[in-house]
């Protein structure tokens, strides 16, 4: 299997969705899938402190089968759990114990939202902590995972000499989240990019509208929606690893088959038109025709207008839960909140919108449908948790 940067396999195993048995993980099936993955070239395994029980499962199977030197383990610590470097060290040691290892290959600040939170961690002493862990060999590479807009991603990427980063990216998020511009900026800096949600949690496979399914069925060569989605990513040289939350042997085998037969720049102009048709079919459900161009930014009141509209649309193109989760992560779980209710109705944004969207009116709809009582309670606590 191809390895593009830092000796990382282009397909990574996302460990959040191990196969289940009863109320727990099916250890026998998980071991079988991991063994097959390693045998066929996958060497990147991604877990996190908050993935309940998953670090322990991965650690026990790696130790049992003596896989540690064959693979690279990535795990994450939620930045909002870091109250002191002593506390971080305690959590890190707990992770090493769960993973039954004395080092982590790739260590991430989980869902790091912006430079303000990173600056807060710096003031707490995290730079010295990272240096000490790197010097001792307990951490080989340091990075962060990110949900938010391109501007904040680029600022965060430029704020430190990161070894790698992890972003949500797929053909529907080409101009949102970190986006193509963010991925290409990381590539320019020589920073490996790990991709999460390459198929939006399976929604670009299982929840496609009929017109999108028909477009894929008519396309040549014959490929599944999943394969088209993965190939769109691997077609780009800035993509180092695609994480897939594989939880069946069929999925493991299929994704490995695809990964063994891809190359940068393989997609044709006709393939590009196919993706446009599929995106158009998905976007027929959207509420606001925002393209994410960003001409309306910056907002004097601090509203992330394209981000708010993207999450609002996701409520209808994906699901209510997805839209609300994205809205929380991308506008609220940060030091300077950027949610729609901050709008002061100045109207400056509307003078710059090439789509002639009635932005103020649409932001009212975002507030009405996204900032419900549950949101307000969570936002209240987030203000304290994510303060500068």
N, C-alpha and C positions, 0 to 999 in steps of 0.2 A: 504494500500500500504506500502511496506517495506520502512523503514528508516534506513540507514546504519550508517551515521555519522552526528553529530551536529543536529539531529532531522530533517534532510532534506529528503524529498520524493525522491525516486530514479528516478522519472520522473519529470523533471522541464518544465515549460511553457516558451519557448522563445518568447519574445514579439516583435520581429523585423518584423514579417510578419502577423500582424493582418489582418483579412479579409477586403477586400475593397468594397466600394460602391461609384460609381462615382469617384470623385477625392480625396476622403477621406476614413476614416475608417468606416466600417459598425458597428456602435456602438451597435445596437440591437443584431446582430449575435455574436459580440465579447463578449458582456455581457452573452449571452446564453452559449458560450463555456467556459468562465472563471467560471461561476457558476457550470457547470457540472464537470469541472476539480477539483474545490475545494471540491465539494460534494463527489468526488470519491478519495480523498486523496492527490491530488497534492497541495503542500504548497510552492513551490519555483517558483518565477516569476522573469524573467531576462529581464531588459531593459538597456538603455544607454542614455547618454546625447545627442549623435549624431543621435539616432534613431528618425527621424523627427516626432514630435508629440506624440510619443509612451509613454513617461513618463506621459504626460498630460492625455492621454486616460486611462492608467492604474490607475492613481491616482483618476480620476473622478469616475470610475466604482467601485474601492475599497471603496471610501468614500460613494457613493450612497448605496451600499449594506452592509456596515459595516463589511467588510471582514478583516480589518487591523490586528486584533489580531489572525486571523486564518492562515495568510500567512507570508512568508518571502519575502521581496523585495530586489532584487539585482539590482544595477545600477552602471554605470561606468563613469569615467571622462577621456577624452583623455589627456595623460601626456603632449603632445605637446602644449596644451592650457594653461598649468600652467606656468605663468611667475613670479608669486609671491604668497606667502601664502594668501595675501589679495585678490588676484584675484581668487585663488582657493576657498576661503571661499565664495566669491560672487557667483561663479558657483554652489557650493554645496547648498547654500541657495536657489538658483533658482531651483535646482532639488527637494529640499524638498517642495517648493511651487507647482511645477508641480505635484508631487506625493501626495500632500495634506496630508503630514505626518510630524512628528517631529523627525523621526529617520529612518535610513536605516539599514536593517539587514546585508547585505553583500555589501561592497563598494569596487569597483575594480579600479585599475589603468589600463586603457583600452589599450590593445596592447603594454604592456611594453616590450621593445625589448631585453634589456640586463642590466647588472650590471652598465654599464657606465651611462646610463640614470637614473637609480635608484640612483646612487651616486650623480648625478647632483641635483636630487630632494632633497636628504638628505642635500646637501649644502645649498639649498634654505630654509630649515627648516621644511620639511614635517614630520619628526619624531615627533617633538613637536606638530604639527598640528593634527596628528593622535591621539596622546595621549590625547590632549585636547578634541577631538571629542568623543573618547572612554569614557573618564572620565565623560563627560556630558551626555552620552547615545545616542548621535546623530548618532554614528556609532557603531554597535555591533561587526562586523568582518571586517577585512581589507584583501584584496587579490589583485590578478592581473590576467589579461588574457594575453595569450601569443601565438605568432606565431614565429617559428624559430626552431633551431636544439636542440638536446638533451643536448649537452654540455652547451649551453648558458642558457637553462632552469634550469638545475641543479645548475649552478652558481647563478642564480637569486633566486632560491628557498632557497639556503643556505645563501643568503645575508641578510635575515631579518627573524624575527619570524612571518611568515605569518599565518593567520587563515585559509586560503583556497587558491586554485588556479583554473584557468580555462584554458583548453587547447583543441586544435583540436585533435581528436583521433577517429579512426575507423579502420576497418580491413585492409584498404589500406594504412594507415599511421602508421602501427605498428612499423616500424623502421625509421620513419621520424617525423618531427615536434618534440614535446616533446617525443613521442614514448612510447612504453611499458616500457623502462628503466626509463623514466622520471616519469611515473605514479607510478611505483613501488618504486621509490625513495621517492616520496611524501607520499606514504603509509607507508614506513618505518619511516618517520618523524611524522606520525600521522596527516597529512594534508589532509583534504577532497579535492577531485578532481572533479571539475565540467567539464563535457564534452560538447564541442560545435562541430558542424559539424559531428554528428555521422553517417550521411549518405551523407556527402559531399554536403550539400545543395540539397539533393534529387537525385544527380547524381548516387548514388549507388542503386537507385530504377528505375528512369526513363530513364537513358542513358546507361544502361548496354549493352555490346555486346551480340549478339545472343547466343554465346557459354556459357556465364555466366548465361543468363536467362534459358537456357536449363539445366544447372547444378542444379540450384535451383529447377526447375520443377521436376526433376528426384529424388530429395532428399526426404528422409523420416525422420521425419514426414513432412507433407505438410505445408510449411510456405512461406509467401511472402518474397521477397528480403529485404523489410524493417524490418520484424521480425527477419530474420537471422542476419541482421546488428546490430540491437539493442541487441539481445541476445549475440552476440560476446562480446559486452561491459559489459553487466550486469554479464557475466560469471566471471568477474575479480573482486576480492574483493577490489582492489584499486579504483574502479570507484564508486563515491558517488552519483552523479546525472548526468543524461543524459538530456541535453536540447533539446527540439524539437520545431521547429518553426511551431506550429500547426495553421492552418488557415481554418479548416473546422471541422464540428462536427464529420464527419466520421473519420477523422484523430485523433481527440481527443479520441474518443471511442476506436479505434483500438489500439492506443498506451497505453491507460490505461489497456485494456484487456491484452496486452502483459506484462506490468509491474507488473500486479497482479499475474503472473504465471511464475516468473523467480527465479532462485537461483544461487548462486556462485558455479562454478564447475560442472554445469549440462551438458555441452557439451562433447561429446564423441570423441574418436580418429577418428572415421569415419566423424564426423562433421568437425574436423580439416582438413581432406583431402578435404572436400567440399569447404571450404574457400580457400584452396590452388588452387583448380581447377578454382574457380571464379577469384582469383587474377591473375592466369596465363592467363586466357582469356582476362582480362582487360589489362594486361601488353603486350599483343601482339602488341598493338599500340605504345608502347614506342619507343623512339629514341635511348636512351642510356641504356644498361643493368646494371645500377648501383643498387646494393642492399641496399645501405645506410650503409654499414658495418663500414665506417669511417676509414679504414686502411690508406687512403690517407691523413688523417689529422694529425697534423695541417699543413696547407699550409704556407710556408714562406712568401708569399705575402698577406696572409689573406683571400684567396678565400674559401668560404664555398662550396667545390666541390660537396658533396652529395646533399646539399640544392639546388644548381644551377641546377643540373641534374634533381632533383625531380620536380622542377617548370617547367623546359623545357619539361619534359615528360608530365606534367599535361596539357600543352598546347594542346597536341594531344590526351591524354586519356580522358580529361574532356572538356575543351574549351579554346580558345585563351584568353578570359577574365580571366578565372580562373588561367591559367598559369601566366599571367602578374601580376595579383593581388598578387598571392603567391610570385612571384619573388620580387615584390616591398617590401612586408612585411617582407620577410625572408632574404633578402640580402641588402636592400637599406635603409629602414626606421629604421636605428640604428646608434649609435654613430660611430662605426667602420664598415664601409660598407664592404660587403663580396662578391660583385658581380663578375661575371666571367671575366670582362675586366681587373681586377687587376692582372691576371695571368702574370708571368714574364718568362714563358716557361722554367723553370729550370728542369722540368722533374722528380723531386724527388717523386712526387705522383705516377708516373707510375711504379716505382720500388716496390711499396707496394700493388698495386691493384690486388686482387686475381682473378678478372674477366678479367684481361689483357686488360682493356679498354685503348684506345689511348686518355688519358684524355686531353692533350693539344689540340689535334685536335677537340675533342668534345666540349671543352670550347669555341673554336672559333665559333662553330655552335651556341652555346648558345648566345654568343655576337651578332652574325649575326641576329638571330631570336628573341631575347628578348630585346636587348638594342637598340631599334629603336629611332628615334628623339624625340618622345613623352616621352619615358623613360628617355632620357638624360636631358630633361627639368625638369621633376619631380625629378630626382636624384640631379640636381643642387640645387634646393630649399631644398631638404631633407638634404643636407650637412649642411645647415645653421640651419634648424629646429631641427635636432637631434645631433648637435655637443655637445661634452662633456662640 
